[in-house]
Amino acid sequence: MAALPGSGKTTFVGTVPNVDVAACETGHGKGLVSIAQKGITFYEPENYKELEAFCSGDVSKNADAIALDSLSAMTKTFIKDYALSFPRAKGQTLKRAAGVPELDDYNVMAEITRRLLAKLISIPKHIIVTTTLKLPQDANPDEGREAQPAMPDLPGQLALAAAAMFDTVLILRTRPALRDPKDPKSRYTQRYFLTQQSDKWLAKSRLNSSSAPILAEEEVFDKDSGVGGFPYLLDKILKSYANAA
């Protein structure tokens, strides 16, 4: 799941029953302050070895679900540091010594992260991975740049590769809405998931029943009512498959 900071990624993770979370955002509780009251078990990996142990399933033995929140932050911290520990054929540079990756380092970061994700999704549990959102890039023929959709903020080509590894890629968005169409004072910020790919958004879902998508093109997420939370979506998916069978 990809979203802009503050949109509700962690709030959605908090709807997952019996989940263990590897947290790496900034702030209190590594970004989990919004769900601190839920008593969720979380870990704070401080280096690549600790993250690898978590993604291998060595830490969360009794959980029904595992979540990374967020992978974007992890790639920009200790995954980056791990990649920079490798010697380069081209030699060291002042920029690299200061902790700033070179172009080839981003490819190393992408491959390291891909291997971690491959280990993670092989665990027979529900897997949730959040990332921040890289906004759409408009085409600029003068610079030889093609238009790109909004996608997970991950290094190198991993944004596309990671999306291919998961059955569902949700883009979490917000918009103003009215609880009562006749009352302007009922205005609030509505959260919703995009589930289908378009020219502007790299969302997708392999979840189909009778060749029709199970999830609507837009799924409203309301943490108070439970609509759009993890149990709600899972129940909708399982019922659809059961009815088709």
C-alpha positions in Angstrom: 0.0 0.0 0.0 1.4 3.4 -1.0 0.2 6.8 0.3 1.4 10.3 1.0 2.7 10.8 4.6 -0.2 11.3 7.0 -2.8 9.7 4.7 -3.4 6.8 7.0 -1.1 3.9 6.1 -0.3 3.1 9.8 -4.0 3.5 10.7 -4.8 0.8 8.2 -2.1 -1.5 9.6 -3.8 -1.0 13.0 -6.9 -2.7 11.7 -5.1 -6.0 11.0 -5.8 -8.6 13.7 -2.8 -10.2 15.5 -0.2 -8.4 13.5 3.5 -7.9 14.2 4.9 -4.7 12.8 8.5 -3.8 11.8 8.3 0.0 12.3 10.8 2.5 10.8 9.1 5.8 10.4 10.2 8.9 12.2 8.5 10.0 15.5 7.3 8.4 18.7 7.2 4.6 18.5 8.8 4.8 15.0 5.6 6.2 13.6 3.1 4.0 15.4 1.8 6.7 17.7 -1.5 6.8 15.9 -2.2 3.1 16.8 -0.4 3.0 20.2 -3.6 2.3 22.0 -4.2 -0.9 20.2 -1.4 -2.8 22.0 0.2 -4.0 18.7 3.5 -5.9 19.0 6.1 -3.9 17.0 9.8 -4.1 16.4 12.3 -1.4 15.6 15.0 -2.9 13.4 18.1 -0.8 13.6 20.2 -2.5 10.9 20.0 -4.8 7.9 20.6 -7.9 9.9 17.6 -7.2 12.2 15.3 -6.4 9.2 16.4 -9.6 7.4 15.6 -11.7 10.5 12.1 -10.1 10.6 11.5 -10.7 6.9 12.6 -14.3 7.3 9.9 -14.9 9.9 12.3 -15.6 12.7 10.8 -12.9 14.9 7.0 -13.2 14.4 6.3 -16.8 15.3 2.8 -16.4 16.7 1.4 -13.6 14.6 -1.2 -14.1 12.0 0.0 -11.2 9.9 3.3 -9.3 9.4 3.6 -5.7 8.3 6.5 -3.4 7.3 5.8 0.3 8.0 7.2 1.7 5.9 9.5 0.1 3.4 10.4 3.5 1.9 11.9 4.6 5.2 13.8 1.3 5.5 15.4 1.6 2.1 16.5 5.2 2.9 18.2 4.2 6.2 19.8 0.9 7.0 19.2 -0.8 3.6 21.0 2.2 2.1 23.8 2.0 4.7 24.2 -1.8 4.0 24.5 -1.1 0.3 27.1 1.5 0.9 29.2 -0.9 2.9 30.0 -2.8 -0.4 33.2 -1.8 -2.1 32.8 -0.4 -5.6 34.8 -1.4 -8.7 34.9 2.3 -9.5 36.4 3.1 -6.1 35.1 5.2 -3.2 34.0 8.9 -3.7 33.6 11.7 -1.2 29.9 11.7 -2.0 29.5 8.0 -1.2 31.7 8.3 1.9 29.3 11.0 3.2 26.4 8.5 2.9 25.0 9.7 -0.4 24.4 6.7 -2.9 25.8 6.8 -6.4 23.6 5.6 -9.3 24.9 2.0 -9.1 24.2 1.9 -5.4 20.5 2.4 -6.0 20.5 -0.8 -8.1 22.2 -2.6 -5.2 19.6 -1.2 -2.8 16.8 -2.4 -5.1 18.1 -5.9 -5.4 18.7 -6.2 -1.6 15.1 -5.0 -1.0 13.7 -7.3 -3.6 15.4 -10.3 -1.9 14.0 -9.3 1.5 10.5 -9.0 0.0 10.8 -12.4 -1.6 11.6 -13.9 1.8 8.7 -12.0 3.4 6.0 -13.0 1.0 7.0 -16.6 1.2 5.8 -16.7 4.8 2.3 -18.3 5.1 0.8 -15.3 6.8 -1.0 -12.1 5.7 1.7 -9.7 4.5 1.2 -5.9 4.5 3.9 -3.6 3.3 3.5 0.2 3.3 5.4 2.8 1.3 5.3 6.5 0.8 4.0 7.6 -2.6 6.1 8.9 -5.5 3.8 11.4 -7.3 3.2 11.2 -11.0 5.9 12.6 -13.3 4.7 14.5 -16.3 6.1 13.9 -19.7 8.8 16.2 -20.9 10.0 15.3 -24.5 12.8 17.9 -24.3 14.3 15.9 -21.5 13.4 12.6 -23.0 11.1 11.9 -20.1 7.9 9.9 -20.5 4.9 10.4 -18.3 4.8 8.0 -15.3 2.0 7.1 -12.9 2.2 7.6 -9.1 3.9 4.6 -7.6 5.6 3.3 -4.4 8.7 5.4 -3.4 11.3 2.8 -3.7 14.9 2.8 -5.2 15.8 2.1 -8.8 13.3 -0.1 -10.7 12.0 -1.6 -7.5 8.8 0.5 -7.6 7.7 -1.6 -10.6 9.3 -4.8 -9.5 7.8 -4.7 -6.0 4.3 -4.0 -7.4 4.6 -7.2 -9.6 5.5 -9.3 -6.5 2.2 -8.6 -4.7 -1.3 -9.7 -5.5 -2.8 -6.3 -4.5 -1.3 -2.8 -4.6 -3.5 -0.2 -3.0 -3.1 3.6 -3.4 -4.5 5.4 -0.3 -5.9 8.8 -1.1 -7.9 11.5 0.7 -10.5 14.0 -0.5 -13.0 16.4 1.1 -16.6 15.0 1.4 -19.9 15.8 3.1 -21.5 13.4 5.6 -24.8 15.2 4.8 -25.0 16.6 1.3 -27.3 19.3 2.5 -25.1 20.4 5.4 -21.8 22.2 4.5 -20.7 21.9 8.2 -20.6 18.1 7.8 -17.5 18.4 5.7 -14.7 15.9 6.5 -11.7 14.3 5.0 -12.6 10.9 3.4 -10.0 8.2 2.9 -10.3 5.8 0.0 -8.2 3.2 -1.8 -7.6 3.0 -5.5 -7.4 -0.6 -6.6 -7.1 -0.5 -10.4 -4.3 0.7 -12.5 -4.7 3.9 -14.6 -2.4 6.3 -16.4 -2.0 8.2 -13.1 -1.9 5.5 -10.5 0.1 2.3 -10.2 -2.6 0.4 -8.3 -3.6 -3.2 -9.1 -5.5 -6.2 -7.9 -5.3 -9.9 -9.0 -8.4 -10.6 -6.9 -11.0 -11.6 -9.4 -14.2 -13.7 -9.2 -15.9 -14.9 -12.4 -13.4 -12.7 -14.3 -14.7 -9.6 -12.5 -12.7 -7.6 -9.9 -13.7 -8.3 -6.3 -12.6 -4.9 -5.0 -14.4 -1.8 -6.4 -12.3 0.6 -8.3 -12.5 2.8 -5.2 -12.9 1.4 -1.7 -13.8 3.8 1.1 -11.7 3.4 4.3 -13.3 4.6 7.5 -11.5 3.5 10.6 -14.4 4.3 12.9 -17.0 2.1 11.2 -14.5 -0.5 10.0 -15.4 -0.1 6.4 -12.3 -0.5 4.2 -10.3 -1.9 7.1 -8.3 -5.2 6.7 -11.1 -7.4 8.2 -13.7 -5.7 6.0 -11.7 -6.2 2.8 -10.7 -9.8 3.7 -14.3 -10.7 4.4 -15.4 -9.2 1.1 -12.8 -11.2 -0.8 -13.5 -14.5 1.0 -17.3 -14.2 0.5 -16.8 -13.4 -3.2 -14.7 -16.6 -3.7 -17.1 -18.7 -1.6 -20.1 -17.4 -3.7 -18.3 -18.2 -6.9 -17.5 -21.7 -5.8 
